Amino acid sequence: MLALEDVHAYYGDGHILKGMTFRMGEGHVATLLGRNGAGKTTALRAIMGLVPVSNGTIKFNNVDITNRKPYQIASHGVGYVPEERAVFPSLSV
């Protein structure tokens, strides 16, 4: 299960996630919908530890993964594939 509880995240002075609460049970699929700038990507990046969470908690299978390093979060089975093509910018095809 993935659970976000009152999660807040910023980019500089910009308060992007303002108390996001979300729960998704095992075996379920969810979609984040919203206009540009609503915080969809920021939520995913916060879950993966790529954006620091200033308040709130993120739990995966009842383990608190809030603000852990991305490799630590990945070791619990959480993954993130960004839309951008620059996943490995130093590598060539």
C-alpha positions as CSV (number, residue, x, y, z in Angstrom):
1,M,0.0,0.0,0.0
2,L,1.1,3.5,-0.8
3,A,-0.1,6.3,1.6
4,L,0.7,10.0,1.6
5,E,-0.5,11.9,4.6
6,D,-0.6,15.8,4.6
7,V,2.4,16.0,2.3
8,H,3.8,19.5,1.6
9,A,6.6,20.1,-0.9
10,Y,8.3,23.2,-2.3
11,Y,10.4,24.3,-5.2
12,G,12.3,27.2,-3.7
13,D,9.6,29.6,-2.3
14,G,6.8,27.9,-4.4
15,H,4.5,25.8,-2.3
16,I,3.5,23.1,-4.8
17,L,2.0,20.3,-2.7
18,K,-0.3,21.7,0.0
19,G,-1.3,18.9,2.3
20,M,-1.7,16.1,-0.2
21,T,-3.4,13.0,1.3
22,F,-3.7,9.9,-0.9
23,R,-4.0,6.1,-0.3
24,M,-3.7,3.3,-2.7
25,G,-4.1,-0.3,-1.8
26,E,-2.1,-3.3,-3.0
27,G,-3.1,-4.4,-6.5
28,H,-4.8,-1.1,-7.3
29,V,-4.0,1.3,-10.1
30,A,-4.5,5.0,-9.8
31,T,-4.1,8.1,-12.0
32,L,-3.2,11.6,-10.9
33,L,-5.2,14.1,-13.0
34,G,-4.9,17.9,-13.0
35,R,-3.9,20.9,-15.0
36,N,-0.3,21.9,-15.8
37,G,1.4,23.0,-12.6
38,A,-1.1,21.2,-10.3
39,G,1.6,19.1,-8.7
40,K,1.3,15.7,-10.3
41,T,5.0,15.3,-11.2
42,T,6.0,16.9,-7.9
43,A,4.0,14.3,-6.0
44,L,5.7,11.4,-7.9
45,R,9.1,13.0,-7.4
46,A,8.4,13.5,-3.6
47,I,7.4,9.8,-3.4
48,M,10.7,8.8,-5.0
49,G,12.8,11.2,-2.7
50,L,13.7,13.5,-5.6
51,V,11.9,16.4,-4.0
52,P,12.1,17.0,-0.3
53,V,9.0,16.8,1.8
54,S,8.8,19.6,4.3
55,N,5.8,18.2,6.2
56,G,3.8,15.0,6.2
57,T,4.6,11.4,5.7
58,I,4.9,8.9,2.8
59,K,4.6,5.2,3.6
60,F,5.0,2.2,1.3
61,N,3.8,-1.1,2.8
62,N,3.7,0.5,6.2
63,V,7.4,1.6,6.0
64,D,8.0,5.4,6.3
65,I,10.0,6.3,3.1
66,T,9.6,10.1,3.6
67,N,12.8,11.9,2.5
68,R,14.8,8.8,2.1
69,K,17.3,8.6,-0.7
70,P,15.9,7.4,-4.1
71,Y,18.0,4.2,-4.0
72,Q,16.6,3.4,-0.6
73,I,13.1,3.9,-1.8
74,A,13.7,1.8,-4.9
75,S,15.0,-1.0,-2.7
76,H,11.5,-1.2,-1.2
77,G,10.1,-1.8,-4.7
78,V,9.0,1.7,-5.7
79,G,9.9,2.9,-9.2
80,Y,9.5,6.0,-11.2
81,V,9.9,6.4,-15.0
82,P,9.9,10.1,-15.9
83,E,8.4,11.4,-19.2
84,E,11.6,13.1,-20.1
85,R,14.1,11.4,-22.3
86,A,17.1,12.5,-20.2
87,V,16.9,9.6,-17.7
88,F,20.6,8.8,-18.4
89,P,22.0,12.0,-20.0
90,S,25.6,10.8,-20.0
91,L,24.9,7.6,-21.9
92,S,24.4,7.2,-25.7
93,V,22.4,4.7,-27.6
